[in-house]
Amino acid sequence: MDSVPANYGQSDTEIVITASRLPGGEPAAAATVFDEPAIDRLGAPNVVDYLRLAPSVSVSTSGPAGSLTEVRIRGGEANHTLLFVDGIRANDPAAGNAPRFELLNADLAGRIALIRGPQSALWGSEAIGGVVAVDGTAVNGNRLSVGAEAGSSGFGRAQGTASLAGGNIGTTVSFGHQSATGIDSFDGSGDRDGFRNTSIRGLVGWQAAPAIKLTLNGFHLSGRSEFDGFDPFTFLRADTRDESRNRLSAGRLAVALGTADSIWSGNFSASGLGSQNQNLLAGAEQNITRGSRFNVDGQLNRRFATGAIDHRLALAAGFERETFRADDTAFGGFTRQDRSREHRSLTGEWRAEYANRVTADFAVRRDAFNRFRDATSVRAALNVKPVEPLTLGVAFAEGIAQPSFFDLYGFFPGNFAGNPDLRAERSRGWEASARLARNNWSVTLIGYRQSLKDEIVDTYDPDSFLSSTANASGSSRRNGVEFEASWAPATWLNLTAAYAFLDANQPTFVGHIREARRPRHSGSVTADGTFGKFAYGASIAYVGNRRDIDFDQYPAADVTLSTYWLAGARIAYRVDPRVALHARVANAFDVRYQDVVGYRTEGRSILAGLRINFDR
């Protein structure tokens, strides 16, 4: 794990997302990166397993693996995280524009990057808590790798990656499949709630000329998850036969112009995404939502110097169109919706560097929406190296999150009606950082303050028993401290430690209260390395107590979820240059914990597998 990513690209044909639209210099935002060796050695099956190890990240899974999973960064909401998969904006328009982390199979990930704090001045809506970028394995010669794993709770896992490179063309295809019979997520005495998901990712890169590169890439994620919902008569949580079937498919065509030394450079891309979410009860369809997103983006870059100061400029423009459709069986079709919206954006960024000691960065973005008020976001950052190896940084940033289709137009007869007059949520905040770094170690300390205005909250009218949404008055506040340290003395050890303190609260009519599902204290320690024929990795994550709301009581009551430690480890032995055997343990301490009140999670799991490489 690396705490300072300057560039996430692993090859000339890989799509990259960084803490800036311009490469080079110290990152202008707090960032954590898990690279391919760390992902391979730790061996966790899902992307969210790695995000849990990063500072200020709260993970909430509603039951065993495969269940609905929400990620909150620096106290933000679940839909305040912007997700990119191989450069494609991947938040689900059919699920409130929230990322579907339960579908993200780590076997397709060659790098996982997390950028914390508001980033809407660069990337637009949903980038309030931060940005997660998941890139697949790079095109790296002729390569074929297959693997499998099986173990507790009926878990099975298979993956394969193939890449081919020749001349100026390279291509790679990855496949991953997971399934489990699971556990009963309600009380342990009912039927098991299992899951299965499949992920496919592909990329083709063509270096048409020294300064012209074309990339075609895409992915497909699909999953089926069984879960325990609410009794349709008592409205209490029960051992039900609920099931969710989900899929996302996306593709992207990109053209990059220029080289690393070009004075002028640029890129153009067009991407499309489609999603579908179907909910069933005892095999009967209850409702289904579908969404789509089409993006066109272009960026022009310019490099120049004034004396000893190097300047980089970027100007980007984009167009986005989203559609949303909802149908149901349970309510006789009365919740049907067929909506669309679009917006245009213009982004500018300037970065200046002086003698590798001072880096200044400023970005501004204007989003013009056709369904609600336009928004302008800014970000300014300054990094200074007064002496080696110390870097001091300060940044101000803003973020926005547009209302979801359901917030605006959702409807359930006699239960819920959306609010078409909602405004976009807005966040702004400061952060200050200090970093000491040498060749094989680094220590980073960050403090931040953020506020969220116009937060979209649920409302309830006790007279009509109707729910809706509204922009809350007042501001939600998120203040915190983050610490990261890493030490890599040799190939046999890469050690990383992280800790985060978070004070997240929201306003009510009686004052501010603590936000739900955000621990005040959290942290992690990871270690990985290689020694001879062995490769190994281990991690332990600490999650402090946090507030949740129990809707099984009337009126709904606050509860406190207990602190827990979640540990895992993997060791692999290379039998010969092509074959490696491994064993892995998850939840090694067999902790009984809950991320969401009322939903059980899996105990200790022991697994074994192998991987075969046919590299040339």
Secondary structure, DSSP 8 states (H G I E B T S, - for coil): -BS--S----STT-----SSSS-SSS-SSEEEEE-HHHHHHH--SBHHHHHTTSTTEEEEESSSTTS-EEEEETT--GGGEEEEETTEE--BTTTTTB--GGG-BGGG-SEEEEEES--HHHH-TT-SSEEEEEE-----SSEEEEEEEEEGGGEEEEEEEEEEEETTEEEEEEEEEEEEEEE-SSSSSS--EEEEEEEEEEEEEEEEETTEEEEEEEEEEEEEEEE--B-TTT-SB----EEEEEEEEEEEEEEEES-TT-SEEEEEEEEEEEEEEEEEETTEEEEEEEEEEEEEEEEEEEEEEETTEEEEEEEEEEEEEEEEEEEESTTTTTT-EEEEEEEEEEEEEEEEEETTTEEEEEEEEEEEESSS--EEEEEEEEEE-SSTTEEEEEEEEEEEE---HHHHH-EETTTEE--TT---EEEEEEEEEEEEE-SSEEEEEEEEEEEEES-EEEEEETTTTEEEEEE-SSEEEEEEEEEEEEEEEETTEEEEEEEEEEEEEEEETTEEEE-TT--SEEEEEEEEEEETTEEEEEEEEEE--EEEEETTSSS-EEEEE--EEEEEEEEEEESSSSEEEEEEEESTT-----SSTT------EEEEEEEEE---
